[in-house]
Amino acid sequence: MSQWHKTIAVAMTGASGTGYGLRVLQCLIDADVRVYLLISQAAQVVLKMEADLDAPSRPSDAERFFSDYCNAKPGQLRVFGRQQWTAPVASGSNPPDAMTICPCTTGTLASIAAGLSDDLIDRAADVALKEGRKLILVVREMPFTTIHLENMLRLARAGAVIMPANPGFYTKPQSIDDLIDFVAARVLDHLDVPNRLSPRWGD
């Protein structure tokens, strides 16, 4: 029996907003959740631009890098390559409990909506949908075209949660971290992971 009470797949694609994904990742690790991490090539570029992180390309190296970055316990965080079809997330026989793509490009959105499964991120999302697991897409783009909106509608009808990275301001945020925490908290709520990142309405 696994020592982890939950397994969640986290994918980061090349949209701006890697801070959201990093905060969700850190909170999951802190909550003793096992994480399967998938990072696109474009996300590696954006991580360097936005967070000054030089994420290694090789999965084994990236696994050590992000385990150290998040202070993960041994075996808690696993990283898989974009064509690593032997990964657990590639099959409905061993899916994670839930998955989030944070941030999610509109290109990734389109690939999932079309059921292409050309790389492991798309395939893992496809598995989550077909197995009835929670799939949260943190889309980071503006404005949306009718193509983007139609893809969102198609995926929402298939069971995905469409959660654009739109922070609230009723909490009177004082920093960029406060804005990031607002969005990360909503993602964690939908992953059923307790958190106190942001004040609750009415509290």
KEZA-714128 format. One record per atom (N, C-alpha, C): x, y, z; atom name. Coordinates in nm, 2 decimals. Layout:
N
((X Y Z) 'CA');
...
***
This chain:
203
((0.09 -0.12 0.00) 'N');
((0.00 0.00 0.00) 'CA');
((0.09 0.12 0.00) 'C');
((0.05 0.22 -0.08) 'N');
((0.13 0.35 -0.09) 'CA');
((0.13 0.43 0.04) 'C');
((0.24 0.49 0.07) 'N');
((0.24 0.58 0.19) 'CA');
((0.17 0.71 0.16) 'C');
((0.14 0.74 0.03) 'N');
((0.08 0.87 0.00) 'CA');
((-0.07 0.85 -0.01) 'C');
((-0.14 0.94 0.05) 'N');
((-0.29 0.93 0.06) 'CA');
((-0.36 0.96 -0.07) 'C');
((-0.28 1.03 -0.16) 'N');
((-0.34 1.07 -0.29) 'CA');
((-0.23 1.09 -0.39) 'C');
((-0.26 1.07 -0.52) 'N');
((-0.16 1.09 -0.63) 'CA');
((-0.22 1.19 -0.73) 'C');
((-0.15 1.29 -0.76) 'N');
((-0.20 1.40 -0.85) 'CA');
((-0.10 1.42 -0.96) 'C');
((-0.14 1.43 -1.08) 'N');
((-0.05 1.47 -1.19) 'CA');
((-0.06 1.62 -1.21) 'C');
((0.06 1.68 -1.22) 'N');
((0.07 1.82 -1.25) 'CA');
((0.15 1.84 -1.38) 'C');
((0.09 1.91 -1.47) 'N');
((0.16 1.94 -1.60) 'CA');
((0.17 2.09 -1.61) 'C');
((0.29 2.13 -1.66) 'N');
((0.31 2.27 -1.69) 'CA');
((0.35 2.28 -1.84) 'C');
((0.27 2.37 -1.90) 'N');
((0.30 2.39 -2.05) 'CA');
((0.35 2.53 -2.06) 'C');
((0.37 2.58 -2.19) 'N');
((0.44 2.70 -2.22) 'CA');
((0.37 2.83 -2.21) 'C');
((0.25 2.83 -2.14) 'N');
((0.18 2.96 -2.12) 'CA');
((0.25 3.04 -2.01) 'C');
((0.24 3.17 -2.01) 'N');
((0.28 3.25 -1.90) 'CA');
((0.20 3.21 -1.78) 'C');
((0.27 3.23 -1.66) 'N');
((0.20 3.19 -1.54) 'CA');
((0.25 3.07 -1.47) 'C');
((0.38 3.04 -1.49) 'N');
((0.44 2.93 -1.42) 'CA');
((0.44 2.94 -1.27) 'C');
((0.43 3.06 -1.22) 'N');
((0.42 3.08 -1.08) 'CA');
((0.30 3.00 -1.02) 'C');
((0.19 3.00 -1.09) 'N');
((0.07 2.92 -1.05) 'CA');
((0.11 2.78 -1.03) 'C');
((0.17 2.72 -1.13) 'N');
((0.20 2.58 -1.13) 'CA');
((0.30 2.55 -1.02) 'C');
((0.40 2.63 -1.00) 'N');
((0.50 2.61 -0.90) 'CA');
((0.44 2.61 -0.76) 'C');
((0.35 2.71 -0.74) 'N');
((0.28 2.72 -0.61) 'CA');
((0.19 2.59 -0.58) 'C');
((0.12 2.55 -0.68) 'N');
((0.04 2.43 -0.67) 'CA');
((0.13 2.31 -0.64) 'C');
((0.23 2.30 -0.71) 'N');
((0.33 2.19 -0.69) 'CA');
((0.38 2.19 -0.55) 'C');
((0.43 2.30 -0.50) 'N');
((0.48 2.31 -0.36) 'CA');
((0.38 2.27 -0.26) 'C');
((0.26 2.32 -0.28) 'N');
((0.15 2.29 -0.18) 'CA');
((0.11 2.15 -0.18) 'C');
((0.12 2.08 -0.29) 'N');
((0.09 1.94 -0.29) 'CA');
((0.20 1.86 -0.22) 'C');
((0.32 1.90 -0.24) 'N');
((0.43 1.83 -0.18) 'CA');
((0.42 1.85 -0.02) 'C');
((0.39 1.97 0.02) 'N');
((0.37 2.00 0.16) 'CA');
((0.26 1.93 0.22) 'C');
((0.16 1.89 0.14) 'N');
((0.04 1.82 0.19) 'CA');
((0.06 1.67 0.18) 'C');
((0.18 1.62 0.16) 'N');
((0.21 1.48 0.15) 'CA');
((0.13 1.41 0.04) 'C');
((0.12 1.48 -0.07) 'N');
((0.06 1.42 -0.19) 'CA');
((0.17 1.37 -0.28) 'C');
((0.15 1.25 -0.34) 'N');
((0.25 1.21 -0.44) 'CA');
((0.22 1.28 -0.57) 'C');
((0.32 1.33 -0.63) 'N');
((0.30 1.41 -0.76) 'CA');
((0.37 1.35 -0.87) 'C');
((0.30 1.33 -0.98) 'N');
((0.36 1.30 -1.11) 'CA');
((0.37 1.43 -1.19) 'C');
((0.49 1.47 -1.22) 'N');
((0.52 1.60 -1.28) 'CA');
((0.55 1.59 -1.43) 'C');
((0.48 1.66 -1.52) 'N');
((0.50 1.66 -1.66) 'CA');
((0.53 1.80 -1.71) 'C');
((0.64 1.83 -1.77) 'N');
((0.68 1.96 -1.81) 'CA');
((0.71 1.96 -1.96) 'C');
((0.64 2.05 -2.03) 'N');
((0.67 2.06 -2.18) 'CA');
((0.80 2.13 -2.20) 'C');
((0.85 2.12 -2.33) 'N');
((0.97 2.19 -2.36) 'CA');
((0.95 2.34 -2.35) 'C');
((0.84 2.39 -2.40) 'N');
((0.81 2.53 -2.39) 'CA');
((0.80 2.58 -2.25) 'C');
((0.75 2.49 -2.16) 'N');
((0.74 2.53 -2.02) 'CA');
((0.88 2.55 -1.96) 'C');
((0.98 2.47 -2.00) 'N');
((1.11 2.49 -1.96) 'CA');
((1.17 2.63 -1.99) 'C');
((1.13 2.67 -2.11) 'N');
((1.18 2.81 -2.15) 'CA');
((1.11 2.92 -2.06) 'C');
((0.98 2.90 -2.04) 'N');
((0.91 3.00 -1.96) 'CA');
((0.95 3.00 -1.81) 'C');
((0.98 2.88 -1.76) 'N');
((1.03 2.87 -1.62) 'CA');
((1.16 2.95 -1.61) 'C');
((1.24 2.95 -1.71) 'N');
((1.37 3.03 -1.70) 'CA');
((1.34 3.18 -1.71) 'C');
((1.24 3.22 -1.79) 'N');
((1.21 3.36 -1.81) 'CA');
((1.14 3.41 -1.69) 'C');
((1.05 3.34 -1.63) 'N');
((0.96 3.39 -1.52) 'CA');
((1.01 3.36 -1.38) 'C');
((1.08 3.25 -1.37) 'N');
((1.12 3.21 -1.23) 'CA');
((1.27 3.19 -1.21) 'C');
((1.34 3.21 -1.32) 'N');
((1.49 3.19 -1.32) 'CA');
((1.53 3.05 -1.28) 'C');
((1.45 2.96 -1.32) 'N');
((1.47 2.81 -1.30) 'CA');
((1.52 2.75 -1.42) 'C');
((1.64 2.69 -1.42) 'N');
((1.69 2.61 -1.53) 'CA');
((1.66 2.46 -1.51) 'C');
((1.54 2.43 -1.55) 'N');
((1.49 2.29 -1.53) 'CA');
((1.56 2.20 -1.63) 'C');
((1.62 2.09 -1.58) 'N');
((1.69 2.00 -1.68) 'CA');
((1.59 1.93 -1.77) 'C');
((1.63 1.89 -1.89) 'N');
((1.55 1.83 -1.98) 'CA');
((1.53 1.68 -1.95) 'C');
((1.64 1.61 -1.91) 'N');
((1.63 1.47 -1.88) 'CA');
((1.54 1.45 -1.76) 'C');
((1.44 1.36 -1.77) 'N');
((1.35 1.33 -1.66) 'CA');
((1.41 1.30 -1.53) 'C');
((1.51 1.22 -1.53) 'N');
((1.58 1.18 -1.40) 'CA');
((1.64 1.30 -1.34) 'C');
((1.70 1.39 -1.42) 'N');
((1.77 1.51 -1.37) 'CA');
((1.66 1.61 -1.32) 'C');
((1.55 1.62 -1.39) 'N');
((1.45 1.71 -1.35) 'CA');
((1.38 1.66 -1.23) 'C');
((1.37 1.53 -1.21) 'N');
((1.31 1.47 -1.09) 'CA');
((1.40 1.51 -0.96) 'C');
((1.53 1.50 -0.97) 'N');
((1.61 1.55 -0.86) 'CA');
((1.60 1.70 -0.84) 'C');
((1.60 1.77 -0.95) 'N');
((1.59 1.92 -0.94) 'CA');
((1.47 1.96 -0.87) 'C');
((1.35 1.91 -0.91) 'N');
((1.23 1.96 -0.85) 'CA');
((1.20 1.90 -0.71) 'C');
((1.26 1.78 -0.69) 'N');
((1.25 1.72 -0.55) 'CA');
((1.33 1.81 -0.46) 'C');
((1.44 1.86 -0.50) 'N');
((1.52 1.95 -0.41) 'CA');
((1.45 2.08 -0.40) 'C');
((1.40 2.13 -0.51) 'N');
((1.33 2.26 -0.51) 'CA');
((1.21 2.26 -0.41) 'C');
((1.14 2.16 -0.41) 'N');
((1.02 2.15 -0.33) 'CA');
((1.04 2.08 -0.19) 'C');
((1.16 2.03 -0.17) 'N');
((1.20 1.96 -0.05) 'CA');
((1.10 1.84 -0.03) 'C');
((1.09 1.76 -0.14) 'N');
((1.00 1.64 -0.15) 'CA');
((1.07 1.53 -0.07) 'C');
((0.98 1.44 -0.02) 'N');
((1.03 1.32 0.05) 'CA');
((1.08 1.22 -0.06) 'C');
((1.16 1.13 -0.03) 'N');
((1.20 1.02 -0.12) 'CA');
((1.09 0.95 -0.19) 'C');
((1.08 0.95 -0.32) 'N');
((0.98 0.88 -0.39) 'CA');
((0.85 0.96 -0.41) 'C');
((0.84 1.08 -0.35) 'N');
((0.72 1.16 -0.35) 'CA');
((0.69 1.23 -0.48) 'C');
((0.79 1.27 -0.55) 'N');
((0.78 1.34 -0.68) 'CA');
((0.85 1.26 -0.79) 'C');
((0.77 1.23 -0.90) 'N');
((0.83 1.17 -1.01) 'CA');
((0.81 1.25 -1.13) 'C');
((0.91 1.26 -1.22) 'N');
((0.90 1.34 -1.34) 'CA');
((0.91 1.24 -1.46) 'C');
((0.82 1.26 -1.56) 'N');
((0.82 1.18 -1.68) 'CA');
((0.84 1.26 -1.80) 'C');
((0.91 1.20 -1.90) 'N');
((0.93 1.27 -2.03) 'CA');
((0.81 1.28 -2.12) 'C');
((0.82 1.37 -2.22) 'N');
((0.70 1.39 -2.30) 'CA');
((0.66 1.27 -2.39) 'C');
((0.75 1.18 -2.41) 'N');
((0.73 1.06 -2.49) 'CA');
((0.74 0.93 -2.41) 'C');
((0.74 0.94 -2.28) 'N');
((0.76 0.83 -2.19) 'CA');
((0.63 0.75 -2.17) 'C');
((0.60 0.67 -2.27) 'N');
((0.47 0.60 -2.27) 'CA');
((0.45 0.49 -2.17) 'C');
((0.56 0.46 -2.10) 'N');
((0.55 0.36 -1.99) 'CA');
((0.51 0.42 -1.86) 'C');
((0.49 0.55 -1.86) 'N');
((0.46 0.62 -1.73) 'CA');
((0.32 0.58 -1.69) 'C');
((0.29 0.58 -1.56) 'N');
((0.16 0.54 -1.51) 'CA');
((0.05 0.62 -1.57) 'C');
((0.07 0.75 -1.59) 'N');
((-0.04 0.84 -1.64) 'CA');
((-0.08 0.81 -1.78) 'C');
((-0.01 0.72 -1.85) 'N');
((-0.04 0.69 -1.99) 'CA');
((-0.15 0.58 -2.00) 'C');
((-0.19 0.52 -1.89) 'N');
((-0.28 0.41 -1.90) 'CA');
((-0.39 0.43 -1.80) 'C');
((-0.51 0.39 -1.84) 'N');
((-0.63 0.39 -1.75) 'CA');
((-0.62 0.29 -1.64) 'C');
((-0.53 0.19 -1.65) 'N');
((-0.51 0.09 -1.55) 'CA');
((-0.44 0.14 -1.43) 'C');
((-0.38 0.26 -1.44) 'N');
((-0.31 0.31 -1.32) 'CA');
((-0.31 0.47 -1.32) 'C');
((-0.43 0.53 -1.33) 'N');
((-0.43 0.67 -1.34) 'CA');
((-0.41 0.74 -1.21) 'C');
((-0.37 0.87 -1.20) 'N');
((-0.37 0.94 -1.08) 'CA');
((-0.51 0.97 -1.03) 'C');
((-0.52 1.02 -0.91) 'N');
((-0.65 1.05 -0.86) 'CA');
((-0.71 1.17 -0.93) 'C');
((-0.62 1.26 -0.97) 'N');
((-0.67 1.38 -1.04) 'CA');
((-0.55 1.44 -1.12) 'C');
((-0.58 1.54 -1.20) 'N');
((-0.47 1.60 -1.28) 'CA');
((-0.50 1.75 -1.30) 'C');
((-0.40 1.83 -1.30) 'N');
((-0.42 1.97 -1.34) 'CA');
((-0.31 2.01 -1.43) 'C');
((-0.34 2.09 -1.53) 'N');
((-0.25 2.15 -1.63) 'CA');
((-0.24 2.29 -1.59) 'C');
((-0.13 2.34 -1.53) 'N');
((-0.12 2.47 -1.47) 'CA');
((0.02 2.53 -1.49) 'C');
((0.03 2.62 -1.58) 'N');
((-0.07 2.68 -1.67) 'CA');
((-0.09 2.59 -1.80) 'C');
((-0.20 2.62 -1.86) 'N');
((-0.24 2.54 -1.98) 'CA');
((-0.25 2.63 -2.10) 'C');
((-0.17 2.60 -2.20) 'N');
((-0.17 2.68 -2.33) 'CA');
((-0.30 2.65 -2.40) 'C');
((-0.34 2.74 -2.49) 'N');
((-0.46 2.71 -2.58) 'CA');
((-0.42 2.60 -2.68) 'C');
((-0.30 2.58 -2.71) 'N');
((-0.26 2.47 -2.80) 'CA');
((-0.28 2.34 -2.73) 'C');
((-0.24 2.33 -2.60) 'N');
((-0.27 2.21 -2.53) 'CA');
((-0.41 2.18 -2.51) 'C');
((-0.49 2.29 -2.48) 'N');
((-0.63 2.28 -2.48) 'CA');
((-0.69 2.22 -2.60) 'C');
((-0.64 2.27 -2.72) 'N');
((-0.69 2.22 -2.85) 'CA');
((-0.66 2.07 -2.87) 'C');
((-0.54 2.03 -2.83) 'N');
((-0.49 1.90 -2.85) 'CA');
((-0.58 1.80 -2.77) 'C');
((-0.61 1.84 -2.64) 'N');
((-0.69 1.75 -2.56) 'CA');
((-0.83 1.75 -2.61) 'C');
((-0.88 1.86 -2.65) 'N');
((-1.02 1.87 -2.70) 'CA');
((-1.04 1.78 -2.83) 'C');
((-0.93 1.77 -2.91) 'N');
((-0.93 1.69 -3.03) 'CA');
((-0.90 1.54 -3.00) 'C');
((-0.85 1.51 -2.88) 'N');
((-0.82 1.37 -2.85) 'CA');
((-0.69 1.32 -2.92) 'C');
((-0.60 1.41 -2.94) 'N');
((-0.48 1.37 -3.02) 'CA');
((-0.38 1.28 -2.95) 'C');
((-0.36 1.31 -2.82) 'N');
((-0.26 1.23 -2.74) 'CA');
((-0.13 1.21 -2.81) 'C');
((-0.07 1.32 -2.86) 'N');
((0.05 1.32 -2.93) 'CA');
((0.17 1.32 -2.83) 'C');
((0.15 1.36 -2.71) 'N');
((0.26 1.36 -2.61) 'CA');
((0.20 1.31 -2.48) 'C');
((0.28 1.30 -2.38) 'N');
((0.23 1.24 -2.25) 'CA');
((0.14 1.33 -2.18) 'C');
((0.15 1.46 -2.19) 'N');
((0.06 1.55 -2.13) 'CA');
((-0.08 1.54 -2.18) 'C');
((-0.09 1.54 -2.32) 'N');
((-0.22 1.52 -2.38) 'CA');
((-0.28 1.38 -2.34) 'C');
((-0.20 1.28 -2.35) 'N');
((-0.25 1.14 -2.32) 'CA');
((-0.29 1.13 -2.17) 'C');
((-0.22 1.19 -2.08) 'N');
((-0.26 1.18 -1.94) 'CA');
((-0.39 1.25 -1.92) 'C');
((-0.41 1.37 -1.99) 'N');
((-0.54 1.44 -1.97) 'CA');
((-0.65 1.35 -2.03) 'C');
((-0.62 1.29 -2.15) 'N');
((-0.72 1.20 -2.21) 'CA');
((-0.76 1.09 -2.12) 'C');
((-0.66 1.03 -2.05) 'N');
((-0.68 0.92 -1.95) 'CA');
((-0.77 0.97 -1.84) 'C');
((-0.74 1.09 -1.78) 'N');
((-0.82 1.14 -1.67) 'CA');
((-0.96 1.16 -1.71) 'C');
((-0.99 1.21 -1.83) 'N');
((-1.13 1.22 -1.88) 'CA');
((-1.20 1.09 -1.90) 'C');
((-1.13 1.00 -1.96) 'N');
((-1.20 0.87 -1.99) 'CA');
((-1.22 0.78 -1.87) 'C');
((-1.14 0.81 -1.76) 'N');
((-1.15 0.73 -1.64) 'CA');
((-1.23 0.81 -1.54) 'C');
((-1.29 0.92 -1.57) 'N');
((-1.37 1.00 -1.48) 'CA');
((-1.30 1.06 -1.37) 'C');
((-1.17 1.09 -1.39) 'N');
((-1.10 1.16 -1.28) 'CA');
((-1.10 1.31 -1.30) 'C');
((-1.08 1.39 -1.20) 'N');
((-1.08 1.53 -1.21) 'CA');
((-0.97 1.58 -1.30) 'C');
((-1.00 1.66 -1.39) 'N');
((-0.90 1.73 -1.48) 'CA');
((-0.93 1.88 -1.47) 'C');
((-0.83 1.95 -1.43) 'N');
((-0.84 2.10 -1.41) 'CA');
((-0.75 2.16 -1.51) 'C');
((-0.80 2.25 -1.60) 'N');
((-0.72 2.32 -1.70) 'CA');
((-0.71 2.47 -1.66) 'C');
((-0.59 2.51 -1.62) 'N');
((-0.57 2.65 -1.58) 'CA');
((-0.53 2.73 -1.70) 'C');
((-0.62 2.77 -1.78) 'N');
((-0.59 2.83 -1.91) 'CA');
((-0.54 2.98 -1.89) 'C');
((-0.43 3.01 -1.95) 'N');
((-0.37 3.14 -1.93) 'CA');
((-0.36 3.21 -2.07) 'C');
((-0.46 3.28 -2.11) 'N');
((-0.46 3.35 -2.24) 'CA');
((-0.56 3.46 -2.24) 'C');
((-0.54 3.56 -2.32) 'N');
((-0.65 3.66 -2.34) 'CA');
((-0.61 3.74 -2.46) 'C');
((-0.71 3.78 -2.54) 'N');
((-0.85 3.74 -2.53) 'CA');
((-0.87 3.60 -2.59) 'C');
((-0.98 3.54 -2.56) 'N');
((-1.01 3.41 -2.62) 'CA');
((-1.08 3.43 -2.75) 'C');
((-1.04 3.34 -2.85) 'N');
((-1.11 3.34 -2.98) 'CA');
((-1.23 3.24 -2.97) 'C');
((-1.31 3.24 -3.07) 'N');
((-1.42 3.14 -3.06) 'CA');
((-1.37 3.00 -3.07) 'C');
((-1.25 2.98 -3.13) 'N');
((-1.19 2.84 -3.13) 'CA');
((-1.15 2.80 -2.98) 'C');
((-1.09 2.89 -2.91) 'N');
((-1.06 2.86 -2.77) 'CA');
((-1.18 2.83 -2.69) 'C');
((-1.28 2.92 -2.70) 'N');
((-1.41 2.90 -2.63) 'CA');
((-1.48 2.77 -2.66) 'C');
((-1.48 2.74 -2.79) 'N');
((-1.55 2.61 -2.83) 'CA');
((-1.47 2.49 -2.78) 'C');
((-1.34 2.50 -2.77) 'N');
((-1.26 2.39 -2.71) 'CA');
((-1.28 2.38 -2.56) 'C');
((-1.30 2.49 -2.50) 'N');
((-1.33 2.49 -2.35) 'CA');
((-1.47 2.42 -2.33) 'C');
((-1.56 2.46 -2.41) 'N');
((-1.70 2.41 -2.40) 'CA');
((-1.70 2.26 -2.42) 'C');
((-1.63 2.22 -2.52) 'N');
((-1.62 2.07 -2.55) 'CA');
((-1.56 2.00 -2.44) 'C');
((-1.45 2.05 -2.38) 'N');
((-1.39 1.98 -2.26) 'CA');
((-1.47 1.99 -2.14) 'C');
((-1.54 2.10 -2.12) 'N');
((-1.63 2.11 -2.00) 'CA');
((-1.74 2.01 -2.01) 'C');
((-1.79 1.99 -2.13) 'N');
((-1.90 1.89 -2.15) 'CA');
((-1.84 1.75 -2.13) 'C');
((-1.71 1.73 -2.15) 'N');
((-1.65 1.60 -2.13) 'CA');
((-1.61 1.57 -1.98) 'C');
((-1.63 1.68 -1.90) 'N');
((-1.60 1.66 -1.76) 'CA');
((-1.49 1.74 -1.70) 'C');
((-1.41 1.81 -1.78) 'N');
((-1.30 1.89 -1.74) 'CA');
((-1.35 2.01 -1.66) 'C');
((-1.27 2.06 -1.57) 'N');
((-1.29 2.19 -1.50) 'CA');
((-1.21 2.30 -1.57) 'C');
((-1.27 2.40 -1.63) 'N');
((-1.20 2.50 -1.70) 'CA');
((-1.18 2.62 -1.60) 'C');
((-1.06 2.64 -1.56) 'N');
((-1.03 2.74 -1.45) 'CA');
((-0.93 2.84 -1.50) 'C');
((-0.97 2.94 -1.58) 'N');
((-0.87 3.05 -1.62) 'CA');
((-0.80 3.11 -1.50) 'C');
((-0.68 3.15 -1.52) 'N');
((-0.60 3.21 -1.41) 'CA');
((-0.65 3.35 -1.38) 'C');
((-0.76 3.37 -1.32) 'N');
((-0.82 3.50 -1.30) 'CA');
((-0.83 3.52 -1.14) 'C');
((-0.73 3.59 -1.09) 'N');
((-0.73 3.61 -0.94) 'CA');
((-0.84 3.71 -0.90) 'C');
((-0.89 3.69 -0.78) 'N');
((-0.99 3.78 -0.72) 'CA');
((-0.92 3.90 -0.65) 'C');
((-0.99 4.00 -0.63) 'N');
((-0.93 4.12 -0.56) 'CA');
((-1.01 4.16 -0.43) 'C');
((-1.11 4.08 -0.40) 'N');
((-1.18 4.12 -0.27) 'CA');
((-1.10 4.09 -0.15) 'C');
((-0.99 4.01 -0.17) 'N');
((-0.90 3.98 -0.05) 'CA');
((-0.80 4.09 -0.03) 'C');
((-0.80 4.20 -0.11) 'N');
((-0.71 4.31 -0.11) 'CA');
((-0.57 4.26 -0.11) 'C');
((-0.53 4.20 -0.23) 'N');
((-0.39 4.15 -0.24) 'CA');
((-0.29 4.26 -0.23) 'C');
((-0.18 4.23 -0.17) 'N');
((-0.07 4.32 -0.15) 'CA');
((0.05 4.29 -0.23) 'C');
((0.05 4.18 -0.29) 'N');
((0.17 4.13 -0.37) 'CA');
((0.13 4.04 -0.48) 'C');
((0.23 4.01 -0.57) 'N');
((0.21 3.91 -0.67) 'CA');
((0.18 3.78 -0.61) 'C');
((0.25 3.75 -0.50) 'N');
((0.23 3.62 -0.44) 'CA');
((0.09 3.60 -0.39) 'C');
((0.03 3.71 -0.34) 'N');
((-0.12 3.70 -0.30) 'CA');
((-0.21 3.67 -0.42) 'C');
((-0.18 3.72 -0.54) 'N');
((-0.26 3.69 -0.66) 'CA');
((-0.24 3.55 -0.70) 'C');
((-0.11 3.50 -0.69) 'N');
((-0.08 3.36 -0.73) 'CA');
((-0.15 3.27 -0.63) 'C');
((-0.15 3.30 -0.50) 'N');
((-0.21 3.22 -0.40) 'CA');
((-0.36 3.21 -0.42) 'C');
((-0.43 3.31 -0.47) 'N');
((-0.57 3.31 -0.49) 'CA');
((-0.61 3.20 -0.59) 'C');
((-0.53 3.20 -0.70) 'N');
((-0.56 3.10 -0.81) 'CA');
((-0.52 2.96 -0.76) 'C');
((-0.40 2.95 -0.70) 'N');
((-0.35 2.82 -0.65) 'CA');
((-0.45 2.76 -0.55) 'C');
((-0.51 2.84 -0.47) 'N');
((-0.61 2.79 -0.37) 'CA');
((-0.73 2.73 -0.43) 'C');
((-0.77 2.79 -0.54) 'N');
((-0.89 2.74 -0.61) 'CA');
((-0.86 2.61 -0.68) 'C');
((-0.74 2.60 -0.73) 'N');
((-0.70 2.47 -0.79) 'CA');
((-0.69 2.36 -0.68) 'C');
((-0.63 2.39 -0.57) 'N');
((-0.62 2.30 -0.46) 'CA');
((-0.76 2.26 -0.41) 'C');
((-0.85 2.35 -0.40) 'N');
((-0.98 2.32 -0.35) 'CA');
((-1.05 2.22 -0.44) 'C');
((-1.03 2.23 -0.57) 'N');
((-1.09 2.14 -0.67) 'CA');
((-1.02 2.00 -0.67) 'C');
((-0.89 2.00 -0.62) 'N');
((-0.82 1.88 -0.61) 'CA');
((-0.85 1.81 -0.47) 'C');
((-0.93 1.87 -0.39) 'N');
((-0.96 1.83 -0.25) 'CA');
((-0.84 1.82 -0.17) 'C');
((-0.76 1.92 -0.18) 'N');
((-0.64 1.93 -0.09) 'CA');
((-0.65 2.05 0.00) 'C');
((-0.67 2.03 0.13) 'N');
((-0.69 2.14 0.22) 'CA');
((-0.57 2.25 0.21) 'C');
((-0.61 2.37 0.22) 'N');
((-0.51 2.48 0.22) 'CA');
((-0.56 2.61 0.28) 'C');
((-0.47 2.69 0.32) 'N');
((-0.51 2.82 0.38) 'CA');
((-0.43 2.93 0.31) 'C');
((-0.42 2.92 0.17) 'N');
((-0.35 3.01 0.09) 'CA');
((-0.41 3.15 0.09) 'C');
((-0.54 3.15 0.08) 'N');
((-0.61 3.28 0.06) 'CA');
((-0.74 3.29 0.15) 'C');
((-0.77 3.41 0.19) 'N');
((-0.89 3.42 0.28) 'CA');
((-1.02 3.38 0.20) 'C');
((-1.11 3.32 0.28) 'N');
((-1.23 3.27 0.22) 'CA');
((-1.34 3.38 0.23) 'C');
((-1.42 3.39 0.13) 'N');
((-1.53 3.48 0.12) 'CA');
((-1.62 3.47 0.25) 'C');
((-1.65 3.58 0.31) 'N');
((-1.74 3.58 0.43) 'CA');
((-1.67 3.55 0.56) 'C');
((-1.54 3.51 0.56) 'N');
((-1.47 3.48 0.68) 'CA');
((-1.40 3.61 0.74) 'C');
***
